[in-house]
Structures are given as C-alpha cells and as structure tokens.
Amino acid sequence: MRKVIDDPRLMVRVCDLYYNQGISQQQIAKDLNLSRPTVSRVLALAREQGIVKISISNVDAVEHWELERKLEKEYGLQEVIIVGENSSEDKMKEALGEAAARYLEYTIKDGNTVGVSMGSTLYEVISHVMHPEAKRVTFVPIVGGVGRVRMELHANSLAESLSRIYDGKFVPLHAPARVSSRNIREELLKEETLLPAIRLTQKLDIAVVGIGYPNEKSAIMATGYFKENEIDSLINRKVAGELCMQFYDIKGDTSPYEDDNNVIGMDISKLRTVPRSIGIAGGIERANKFMMPLLFALFLGLGIYIFTLPGASEGYKYIFTINPKGLLNPRLWIYAFGQAFFSLSIAGNGTVIYGSYLSETEDVVSSAKNVAIFDTLAALLASFVIIPGMAVGGAELSSGGPGLMFIYLVNVFNGMPGGKIVGIIFYICVLFAGMSSLVNLYEAPVATLEERFGFKRPVAVGSIAVVGCIVALVIQGIVSGWMDAVSIYICPLGAMLAAIMFFWVAGKDFAVNAVNQGRDKNIGPWFVPLGKYVLVPLAFIALVAGAILGGIG
C-alpha cells in the first residue's frame, strides 16, 4: 500500500515550500493538513530519491575544508578547525586563539560548566573572546595553579578571566599544579577545600585544553613546574605530547610517564567522559631542523676526507699562519668588524623579525651567545673544508667570492667516491641554508602586505618572492659591490641607530626589562653602559673607518 509520503507531487510541493519559499515545517504541516513528523519524513525521502540535492557553493573559500573533514572521519572527531600557516610561534598562537574563541562563543550554552586547563595558547583564546551570549556559566580549572611565575598562564587565572568575560561563576582550585609524588597527590585530592572544584570536574559539559609538547618554550617550563633536565628526560623517553600537564606516548598511553604525572586536578583519561572536549594545538616545524645538522655533518665529513688528500697541508698552513704585521693593520680589524655586522645580521631585518616574533620566555642573552658561538664555529668548519680543498686543486688561497664553494668544492666532489650524490645532497642543504636566511629578510615586507593591505600569506609570500627574483636578476652584475656596501655602510649604520634607540632613546629601564624578560637571573649592571658607551661608538668607528678605507676589499 502506497504511503502518503511516497507521493512525488507532495514531495515536490513540500520541498518547494521549505527550501525555496523558506516556510517552516510547522507551518507547512498546518497548511497541507499534515503532521509535523510527516513533513520531516517527506523532506528526508525527497533527498534520498534525489528530488532535492543540496550543494554548498564556494567551499574552496574556506581554507583546509577538505583536510578538516578527512581528519574528522579518520579519528572520529566531532569538528576540526585548521588555521592557516604562520611565520612565527606567536602569530600561530594568536591565530589559534582567535579561531578557538569564535568556536567557544557559539559552543558554550546557558548553564554550562566549563573546565579550563593552562598554557600560553589558552591565554590567547581568552584574549580573543569578545561577544559571549551564554549566561550562568560556571568555570573551573582542571589543573591546579599556585605559584609566582607566569601566573597569567595558570589554569586558575585563565578560568577566572573567562568567568569575568561571561559574567559567570568561578570555582578555584587552590593547589599546586604538580607535586613531587603520587602519594602526596592522592592525599591532597582528599582535602576538603579542594573538593568543590574536584567534584565539578566530574560533571563538566565542556573542557577547554591546550595540547602541547614539552620543550624549553612550553608553558609547563615557563610556569616553573618543570626544569630543563626533566624536559630533556621526557624527550629522551619518546614523549609524544602533553595535556593538562600530563604526558603520553605516540599511542596515547600515559603509563610510561606515571611518575611525572603527579598533577593536582583532572586525570586526562577522564576527558573522554566529557560531552565536548576542545583541544587546541599548534606547532611550526621546518626542514632546517633536518637540513642544517645534515649540512654540518657533511662539512665535517668533507673536512675529514680533504685532510687525507695530497696538497691539503698547504691549506692548513695558510689558515694557521699568523702574520704579526698584518694584525697591526687597522684595515684588517675594520674589515673583520664590518663582516661581523654582516654575518650576524645585526640591525638588519633579522634583528627586527626575530626580536618581534620571539617568545617572551626566550632568554635573549643566552640566545645571543649561542648565535655568536655557532656562527664562529660554522665559519671555522667551512674554512677547514674550503681552503684545504682549494689547496688540493692548486688554487690561489687568497682569492675569495662564490668560487670558494661553487667551483673548488665541486672539484673535490668530482674526485671522491660517490661524490656526485654527496654533492647533490650538500648543495640541497646549502639551498635550505640560503632559504633560511631569506626568511628573516623577506618576512618584513611579507608581514607588511598581510597586515597593511590584507594579503593572504601565500599571496604575500609569492608577491615578494617574484619581486625578489626580479631584483636579484637586475642587480646580478653589481652584487659584489652592493654586498660590500651593505657590510661596511648599512650594517654598522643600522646597528648604531638601533643601539641609540634601544639604549639612549628608550632608556635604561626599557632595555633592562626587555633583556631580563625571559631570564632566570637578571643581567648585570654592565649591560647598559656596554651598549651606550661601547657598542654605539664602535659602530660609529666601523662606519666612518669603513667609508674612509673603501669597504671590505
């Protein structure tokens, strides 16, 4: 017997009213003398039979739409939101925070109980919540947070901030996030003052958690709960990630880190019982993490190989021969000083970009020391490869320029077993090294196009890359003279102006606070006088002397 809902005419009629005319199902039922469930079944059957086909136009305008759907299907997730690629960790966190804040605004409902973990990414989320509509919302930290370091990143602070934004209720968890043993943890969880918060974590409607990885920049270290040696130990034991200050391996198993997971708060295994758990994660990985160590390894291997070749001794003799008269020549020191400005990218875009994108937890003094040390080591390693390689080929050892790497080393590769393969790998690594240098040079104009003119990042990067290629081809014949001008004039001038602004204009307090921001121990009183009375005059001397002597020769 044919049912009413099988009538094609009725299906077309109902679909036209609902989809084209925008009439509600309730009103359609009244107008056609049908029940409300019947109207719903008619609409469903019409879609099954192809009478109605729903398409969503301009899906491509939503970035990563297809990937999000694939991840949802693969891992059984309710919803995945992917933010675009970002050039720095801080920009990435800001983008994650903005996206997560929009999601929370329409996800949190009236009367919900929301659990909040800790971290810098969640801090960004809270700073972007703007127009919440939900009422009578209770916020509770799912991790303790008692301390004096980076309190704004602790769960208590974040949950309290959200309660103020939503004009809701805040239930604190007055306990340290982590204790020294499981026994202490179990005893603390029995404390009467902690029970209101602990009980609320057992009946959450929503949990908002940051997903991270333990490293020197992570919130668990910034807040003082973990030391560097503990982080190193976790990494050595193949930790895959961190959630609510609890660690897990690649399979999601927490048992290998049981002794490390002495956290006062919600066990992450309980997150599965929460109706909606919202995890926020992000990370930036670069090919240079692999390519740069490989390049150093190749340089080291080449150095050992060249050491065995006849004629290499003349190169080492050239390197280690000291000319006392040459050391008395001021021109030598001016050239070396100018080269230092150039090599370290002092006052160039590198300083501006890396400084502006640097995490607040970064120890800039330690980083500066490492840059100087490793830059010197890299230069020495290169000299131990290239100059003896030139000696092997009978080249003039005092010559310079691109030929050092792209002519003389090629001769070395051609003469060694499997040299062509090694050479290909070597120059690919060199390519990535050059690209890493371009990142800081190009980021300033790329960021300008993004922030000032509203360009999407791929378009901004592509535009600057095209302009850069055109300029490079146009100035090819003057590159040598131009680079000398940059080294001897522009870099010292930029360094001098930057030092004047930092130490003289911004003032002592600004300089000291900026340098101490990520340090455990404050910098000594020598810092400001060194900048004012040593760096500025030396940069001026390098500029004037370089102009008089005519560059780096």
C-alpha positions as CSV (number, residue, x, y, z in Angstrom):
1,M,0.0,0.0,0.0
2,R,1.4,3.4,-1.1
3,K,2.0,5.8,1.8
4,V,1.3,9.5,1.7
5,I,5.0,10.4,1.8
6,D,5.7,8.4,-1.4
7,D,3.7,10.8,-3.5
8,P,6.2,12.6,-5.8
9,R,3.9,15.6,-6.2
10,L,3.6,16.0,-2.5
11,M,7.4,15.8,-2.1
12,V,7.9,18.5,-4.7
13,R,5.3,20.7,-3.1
14,V,6.8,20.3,0.4
15,C,10.3,20.8,-0.8
16,D,9.4,23.9,-2.7
17,L,7.6,25.4,0.3
18,Y,10.5,24.6,2.6
19,Y,13.6,25.2,0.5
20,N,12.5,27.8,-2.0
21,Q,9.9,29.8,0.0
22,G,11.5,29.4,3.4
23,I,8.3,28.3,5.2
24,S,8.8,26.4,8.4
25,Q,8.0,22.7,8.7
26,Q,5.4,23.5,11.4
27,Q,3.6,26.0,9.0
28,I,3.8,23.5,6.1
29,A,2.1,20.8,8.2
30,K,-0.7,23.2,9.1
31,D,-1.2,24.5,5.5
32,L,-1.2,21.0,4.0
33,N,-3.1,19.3,6.8
34,L,-0.2,17.0,7.6
35,S,1.5,16.1,10.9
36,R,4.9,17.8,11.6
37,P,6.7,14.4,11.6
38,T,5.2,13.6,8.2
39,V,6.6,16.8,6.7
40,S,10.0,15.9,8.1
41,R,9.9,12.4,6.6
42,V,8.8,13.8,3.3
43,L,11.8,16.1,3.2
44,A,14.1,13.2,4.1
45,L,12.7,10.9,1.5
46,A,13.0,13.6,-1.2
47,R,16.7,13.9,-0.5
48,E,17.1,10.1,-0.6
49,Q,15.3,9.9,-4.0
50,G,17.3,12.8,-5.5
51,I,14.4,15.2,-5.8
52,V,16.4,17.6,-3.7
53,K,20.1,17.9,-4.0
54,I,21.9,20.2,-1.6
55,S,25.2,21.7,-2.6
56,I,27.4,24.1,-0.7
57,S,28.9,26.7,-3.0
58,N,32.3,28.3,-2.6
59,V,33.6,25.6,-0.3
60,D,37.1,26.3,-1.6
61,A,36.9,29.8,0.0
62,V,37.2,28.0,3.4
63,E,40.8,27.1,3.8
64,H,41.6,23.5,4.7
65,W,37.9,22.4,4.4
66,E,38.7,19.1,2.8
67,L,41.5,18.3,5.2
68,E,39.3,19.1,8.2
69,R,36.6,16.7,7.0
70,K,39.2,13.9,6.4
71,L,40.6,14.3,10.0
72,E,37.1,14.2,11.4
73,K,36.3,11.0,9.6
74,E,39.7,9.3,10.3
75,Y,39.8,10.0,14.0
76,G,36.1,10.2,14.8
77,L,36.2,13.8,15.8
78,Q,33.1,16.0,16.0
79,E,34.7,19.0,14.5
80,V,38.2,20.0,13.3
81,I,39.2,23.6,12.6
82,I,42.6,24.3,11.0
83,V,44.1,27.7,11.0
84,G,46.4,28.9,8.2
85,E,50.2,28.6,8.3
86,N,52.1,31.3,10.3
87,S,55.6,32.5,10.2
88,S,56.2,32.5,14.0
89,E,55.1,30.8,17.1
90,D,53.4,33.9,18.5
91,K,51.4,34.5,15.3
92,M,50.4,30.9,15.2
93,K,49.1,31.1,18.8
94,E,47.2,34.3,18.0
95,A,45.5,32.7,15.0
96,L,44.7,29.6,17.1
97,G,43.3,31.8,19.9
98,E,41.1,33.8,17.6
99,A,39.7,30.7,15.9
100,A,39.1,28.9,19.2
101,A,37.5,32.0,20.8
102,R,34.9,32.2,17.9
103,Y,34.2,28.5,18.4
104,L,33.7,28.9,22.1
105,E,31.3,31.8,21.7
106,Y,28.7,29.6,19.9
107,T,29.6,26.4,21.7
108,I,29.2,27.4,25.4
109,K,25.5,27.4,26.3
110,D,23.4,28.8,29.2
111,G,24.1,27.0,32.5
112,N,27.2,25.0,31.2
113,T,30.1,24.0,33.4
114,V,33.3,24.6,31.6
115,G,36.7,23.1,32.6
116,V,39.9,25.1,31.7
117,S,43.5,23.9,31.6
118,M,46.6,26.0,31.3
119,G,49.0,27.4,28.8
120,S,50.0,30.3,26.5
121,T,47.7,29.2,23.7
122,L,44.7,29.2,26.0
123,Y,45.8,32.7,27.2
124,E,45.4,33.8,23.6
125,V,42.0,32.2,23.4
126,I,40.7,34.2,26.3
127,S,42.1,37.5,25.0
128,H,40.1,37.0,21.8
129,V,36.7,36.2,23.3
130,M,34.6,39.2,22.6
131,H,30.8,38.7,22.3
132,P,29.7,35.7,24.5
133,E,26.0,35.3,24.9
134,A,25.7,32.3,27.3
135,K,24.5,33.1,30.8
136,R,25.0,31.4,34.2
137,V,28.2,29.6,33.1
138,T,30.5,28.1,35.7
139,F,34.2,28.0,35.0
140,V,36.6,25.6,36.9
141,P,40.3,24.9,36.5
142,I,41.0,21.3,35.7
143,V,44.6,21.7,36.8
144,G,45.9,23.4,39.9
145,G,47.9,26.6,39.8
146,V,49.7,28.0,42.8
147,G,53.0,29.8,42.2
148,R,54.7,33.1,41.4
149,V,55.9,32.6,37.8
150,R,53.8,33.5,34.7
151,M,50.6,33.4,36.8
152,E,48.6,34.6,33.7
153,L,49.2,31.1,32.2
154,H,47.9,29.1,35.2
155,A,44.5,27.4,35.0
156,N,43.1,29.4,37.9
157,S,43.9,32.7,36.3
158,L,42.5,31.6,32.9
159,A,39.3,30.2,34.4
160,E,38.8,33.3,36.5
161,S,39.3,35.6,33.4
162,L,36.7,33.7,31.4
163,S,34.2,33.9,34.3
164,R,34.6,37.7,34.3
165,I,34.1,37.8,30.5
166,Y,31.0,35.7,30.6
167,D,29.8,37.3,33.9
168,G,29.6,33.8,35.2
169,K,30.8,31.9,38.3
170,F,34.4,30.9,39.1
171,V,35.3,27.9,41.4
172,P,39.1,28.0,42.1
173,L,41.4,25.0,42.7
174,H,43.8,26.3,45.3
175,A,46.5,23.7,44.9
176,P,49.8,23.4,43.1
177,A,49.6,22.0,39.5
178,R,52.2,19.4,40.3
179,V,53.6,17.7,43.4
180,S,56.6,15.5,43.9
181,S,55.0,12.1,44.3
182,R,51.8,10.1,43.8
183,N,51.2,9.7,47.5
184,I,51.2,13.5,48.0
185,R,48.8,13.8,45.1
186,E,46.4,11.3,46.5
187,E,46.4,12.9,49.9
188,L,45.9,16.5,48.5
189,L,42.9,15.4,46.4
190,K,41.2,14.4,49.7
191,E,41.5,18.0,51.1
192,E,38.1,19.5,51.9
193,T,38.9,22.9,50.4
194,L,39.7,21.3,47.0
195,L,36.5,19.1,46.8
196,P,34.2,21.7,45.3
197,A,36.4,22.2,42.3
198,I,37.3,18.4,42.0
199,R,33.6,17.5,42.1
200,L,32.8,20.0,39.3
201,T,35.5,18.5,37.1
202,Q,33.5,15.2,37.3
203,K,30.4,16.8,35.7
204,L,31.8,19.1,33.0
205,D,29.8,20.0,29.9
206,I,32.8,21.3,28.1
207,A,36.6,21.0,28.7
208,V,38.9,23.5,27.0
209,V,42.5,22.2,27.0
210,G,45.8,23.1,25.4
211,I,47.7,20.3,23.7
212,G,51.5,20.9,23.8
213,Y,54.9,19.3,23.6
214,P,57.5,19.6,26.4
215,N,60.3,21.9,25.3
216,E,62.2,24.9,26.6
217,K,59.4,27.2,25.4
218,S,56.4,25.3,26.8
219,A,54.1,26.7,29.5
220,I,54.9,23.9,31.9
221,M,58.5,25.1,32.0
222,A,57.6,28.9,31.8
223,T,55.4,28.5,34.9
224,G,58.3,26.9,36.9
225,Y,56.8,23.4,37.3
226,F,59.4,21.6,35.2
227,K,63.2,22.0,35.0
228,E,65.3,21.7,31.8
229,N,66.7,18.3,32.8
230,E,63.2,16.9,33.4
231,I,62.1,18.1,29.9
232,D,65.2,16.5,28.4
233,S,64.4,13.3,30.2
234,L,60.8,13.3,28.8
235,I,62.1,13.9,25.3
236,N,64.6,11.0,25.6
237,R,61.8,8.7,26.7
238,K,59.9,9.5,23.5
239,V,57.1,11.6,24.9
240,A,54.6,12.5,22.2
241,G,52.7,15.3,23.9
242,E,51.3,17.0,27.0
243,L,47.8,17.6,28.1
244,C,46.8,19.2,31.4
245,M,50.5,18.8,32.4
246,Q,50.2,15.1,31.9
247,F,52.3,13.2,29.3
248,Y,51.6,10.4,26.8
249,D,53.4,8.4,24.1
250,I,52.6,8.1,20.4
251,K,49.8,5.6,21.2
252,G,48.2,7.9,23.8
253,D,49.4,5.8,26.7
254,T,50.3,7.7,29.9
255,S,51.7,4.7,31.8
256,P,55.4,5.3,30.8
257,Y,55.2,8.7,32.5
258,E,53.3,7.8,35.6
259,D,55.9,9.2,37.9
260,D,55.9,12.5,36.0
261,N,52.1,12.9,36.0
262,N,51.7,13.9,39.7
263,V,49.1,16.6,38.8
264,I,46.5,18.0,41.1
265,G,43.4,18.1,39.0
266,M,41.6,16.1,36.4
267,D,43.1,12.9,35.1
268,I,43.3,13.2,31.3
269,S,41.7,9.8,31.0
270,K,38.5,11.3,32.3
271,L,38.3,13.8,29.3
272,R,36.6,11.0,27.3
273,T,33.6,11.3,29.6
274,V,33.2,15.0,29.0
275,P,30.4,15.6,26.4
276,R,32.6,18.1,24.5
277,S,36.4,18.3,24.9
278,I,38.0,21.1,22.9
279,G,41.7,20.6,22.3
280,I,43.8,23.4,20.9
281,A,47.2,22.6,19.5
282,G,49.7,24.1,17.1
283,G,53.4,23.8,16.1
284,I,55.8,25.0,13.5
285,E,58.3,22.6,12.0
286,R,61.0,23.5,9.5
287,A,63.1,21.5,7.1
288,N,66.1,23.2,8.5
289,K,65.7,21.2,11.7
290,F,67.0,18.3,9.5
291,M,68.9,20.1,6.8
292,M,71.1,22.3,9.0
293,P,72.5,19.4,11.1
294,L,73.0,17.4,7.9
295,L,74.9,20.3,6.3
296,F,77.2,20.5,9.4
297,A,77.7,16.7,9.2
298,L,78.6,16.9,5.5
299,F,81.0,19.7,6.2
300,L,82.6,17.6,8.9
301,G,82.8,14.6,6.6
302,L,84.3,16.7,3.8
303,G,86.9,18.1,6.2
304,I,88.0,14.6,7.2
305,Y,88.1,13.5,3.5
306,I,90.1,16.5,2.3
307,F,92.5,16.0,5.2
308,T,93.6,12.7,3.5
309,L,94.2,14.3,0.1
310,P,97.7,15.3,-1.1
311,G,98.3,19.1,-1.0
312,A,95.7,19.8,1.7
313,S,98.6,20.6,4.2
314,E,99.2,23.9,2.3
315,G,95.7,24.9,3.1
316,Y,96.1,24.2,6.8
317,K,99.4,26.0,6.8
318,Y,97.7,29.1,5.3
319,I,94.9,29.0,7.9
320,F,97.2,28.7,10.9
321,T,100.0,31.1,9.8
322,I,99.9,34.3,11.8
323,N,101.3,37.5,10.3
324,P,102.1,39.9,13.2
325,K,102.5,42.8,10.9
326,G,99.1,42.2,9.4
327,L,97.5,42.3,12.9
328,L,98.8,45.8,13.3
329,N,96.9,47.0,10.2
330,P,93.7,48.8,11.2
331,R,92.1,48.0,7.9
332,L,92.1,44.3,8.9
333,W,90.1,45.0,12.1
334,I,87.7,47.3,10.3
335,Y,87.0,44.7,7.7
336,A,86.6,42.0,10.3
337,F,84.2,44.2,12.3
338,G,82.2,45.0,9.3
339,Q,82.0,41.4,8.4
340,A,80.8,40.6,11.9
341,F,77.9,43.0,11.5
342,F,77.0,41.4,8.2
343,S,77.4,37.7,9.3
344,L,75.3,38.2,12.5
345,S,72.7,40.3,10.7
346,I,73.0,42.9,13.4
347,A,70.4,45.7,12.8
348,G,69.1,44.0,9.7
349,N,65.7,42.6,9.2
350,G,66.8,39.5,11.1
351,T,67.1,41.6,14.3
352,V,63.7,43.2,13.8
353,I,61.9,40.0,12.8
354,Y,63.4,37.6,15.2
355,G,63.0,40.1,18.0
356,S,59.4,40.9,17.3
357,Y,58.4,37.2,17.0
358,L,60.5,35.9,19.9
359,S,58.6,34.2,22.7
360,E,58.5,36.2,26.0
361,T,60.1,33.2,27.7
362,E,63.2,33.2,25.5
363,D,66.5,34.1,27.2
364,V,67.8,36.5,24.6
365,V,71.2,36.8,26.3
366,S,71.8,33.1,26.1
367,S,70.5,33.0,22.5
368,A,72.8,35.8,21.5
369,K,75.8,33.9,23.0
370,N,74.8,30.8,21.1
371,V,74.4,32.7,17.8
372,A,77.9,34.2,18.2
373,I,79.5,30.8,19.2
374,F,77.9,28.7,16.5
375,D,78.4,31.4,13.8
376,T,82.1,31.3,14.6
377,L,82.2,27.5,14.7
378,A,80.4,27.3,11.3
379,A,82.9,29.8,9.8
380,L,85.9,27.8,11.2
381,L,84.4,24.5,9.9
382,A,83.8,26.0,6.5
383,S,87.4,27.3,6.3
384,F,88.8,23.9,7.3
385,V,87.0,22.4,4.3
386,I,87.2,25.1,1.6
387,I,90.7,26.4,1.9
388,P,92.4,23.0,2.1
389,G,90.1,22.0,-0.8
390,M,91.4,25.0,-2.8
391,A,95.0,23.9,-2.0
392,V,94.3,20.4,-3.3
393,G,93.1,22.0,-6.6
394,G,96.1,24.3,-6.8
395,A,94.0,27.5,-6.5
396,E,95.2,30.8,-5.2
397,L,94.4,30.6,-1.5
398,S,94.0,34.4,-1.0
399,S,91.1,34.5,-3.5
400,G,87.5,34.8,-2.4
401,G,84.0,35.1,-3.7
402,P,81.4,32.5,-4.7
403,G,84.0,30.3,-6.4
404,L,85.2,29.2,-2.9
405,M,82.1,26.9,-2.6
406,F,80.7,26.5,-6.1
407,I,84.0,25.9,-8.0
408,Y,86.7,24.4,-5.8
409,L,84.3,22.2,-3.8
410,V,82.9,20.8,-7.0
411,N,86.4,19.6,-7.9
412,V,86.6,17.8,-4.5
413,F,83.2,16.1,-5.1
414,N,84.2,15.0,-8.6
415,G,87.3,13.3,-7.2
416,M,85.7,11.4,-4.3
417,P,83.8,8.0,-4.4
418,G,80.0,8.7,-4.7
419,G,80.9,12.4,-4.9
420,K,78.1,13.4,-7.3
421,I,75.5,12.0,-4.9
422,V,77.2,13.7,-1.9
423,G,77.5,16.9,-3.9
424,I,73.8,16.9,-4.7
425,I,72.8,16.4,-1.1
426,F,75.4,19.1,0.0
427,Y,74.1,21.8,-2.3
428,I,70.4,21.0,-1.4
429,C,71.4,21.6,2.2
430,V,73.1,24.9,1.1
431,L,69.9,25.8,-0.7
432,F,67.9,25.4,2.5
433,A,70.6,27.4,4.5
434,G,70.1,30.2,2.0
435,M,66.3,29.9,2.2
436,S,66.5,30.2,6.0
437,S,68.4,33.5,5.6
438,L,65.8,34.7,3.2
439,V,63.0,34.1,5.8
440,N,64.1,37.0,8.0
441,L,64.9,39.2,5.0
442,Y,61.5,38.6,3.4
443,E,59.3,38.4,6.4
444,A,59.2,42.2,7.0
445,P,57.7,43.0,3.6
446,V,55.5,39.9,3.7
447,A,54.1,40.9,7.1
448,T,53.5,44.4,5.7
449,L,51.4,43.1,2.8
450,E,49.5,40.9,5.2
451,E,48.8,43.4,8.0
452,R,48.6,46.7,6.0
453,F,47.0,45.5,2.7
454,G,45.1,42.4,3.8
455,F,47.0,39.9,1.6
456,K,46.7,36.2,2.4
457,R,50.0,34.8,3.3
458,P,50.6,32.6,0.2
459,V,49.8,35.7,-2.0
460,A,52.1,37.9,0.1
461,V,55.0,35.4,0.0
462,G,54.5,34.8,-3.7
463,S,54.5,38.5,-4.5
464,I,57.6,39.3,-2.5
465,A,59.4,36.2,-4.0
466,V,58.6,37.4,-7.5
467,V,59.9,40.9,-6.8
468,G,63.0,39.5,-5.1
469,C,63.8,37.3,-8.1
470,I,63.4,40.2,-10.5
471,V,65.6,42.5,-8.4
472,A,68.2,39.7,-8.0
473,L,68.4,39.3,-11.8
474,V,68.6,43.0,-12.4
475,I,71.4,43.7,-9.9
476,Q,73.4,40.5,-10.7
477,G,76.3,42.4,-12.2
478,I,76.7,44.7,-9.1
479,V,76.1,42.1,-6.4
480,S,79.7,42.1,-5.2
481,G,80.0,45.9,-4.8
482,W,76.5,46.0,-3.3
483,M,77.2,43.4,-0.6
484,D,80.4,45.3,0.3
485,A,78.4,48.4,0.7
486,V,75.8,46.6,2.9
487,S,78.6,45.2,5.1
488,I,80.6,48.3,5.6
489,Y,78.0,51.0,5.5
490,I,74.4,49.8,6.0
491,C,75.0,47.2,8.8
492,P,77.1,49.4,11.0
493,L,74.8,52.4,10.5
494,G,71.7,50.2,11.3
495,A,73.4,48.8,14.4
496,M,74.4,52.2,15.6
497,L,70.9,53.6,15.1
498,A,69.3,50.5,16.7
499,A,71.6,50.8,19.7
500,I,70.9,54.6,20.1
501,M,67.2,53.9,20.0
502,F,67.4,51.0,22.5
503,F,69.9,52.4,25.0
504,W,69.6,56.2,24.7
505,V,66.1,56.9,23.5
506,A,64.0,54.1,25.0
507,G,66.1,54.4,28.2
508,K,67.7,52.1,30.8
509,D,64.6,50.7,32.3
510,F,63.2,49.6,28.9
511,A,66.5,48.0,27.8
512,V,67.0,46.1,31.1
513,N,63.3,44.9,31.3
514,A,63.4,43.7,27.7
515,V,66.6,41.7,28.1
516,N,65.6,40.2,31.5
517,Q,62.1,39.2,30.3
518,G,62.9,35.5,29.7
519,R,65.9,35.1,32.1
520,D,66.0,33.3,35.4
521,K,68.9,35.6,36.6
522,N,68.9,39.3,35.8
523,I,71.6,40.7,33.6
524,G,74.5,42.6,35.4
525,P,74.8,46.4,35.7
526,W,77.4,46.3,32.9
527,F,74.8,45.8,30.2
528,V,73.5,49.3,29.7
529,P,77.0,51.0,29.9
530,L,78.3,48.5,27.4
531,G,75.6,49.3,24.9
532,K,75.8,53.0,25.4
533,Y,79.5,53.6,25.6
534,V,81.0,50.7,23.7
535,L,78.6,49.4,21.0
536,V,77.4,52.8,19.8
537,P,81.0,54.3,19.5
538,L,82.3,51.1,17.9
539,A,79.5,51.0,15.3
540,F,80.3,54.7,14.5
541,I,84.0,53.9,14.2
542,A,83.3,50.9,11.9
543,L,81.0,53.1,9.7
544,V,83.5,56.1,9.4
545,A,86.6,53.9,9.1
546,G,84.9,51.7,6.5
547,A,83.9,54.7,4.5
548,I,87.5,56.0,4.5
549,L,89.1,52.7,3.7
550,G,86.6,51.8,0.9
551,G,84.8,48.8,2.1
552,I,85.7,45.2,2.6
553,G,88.0,44.9,-0.3
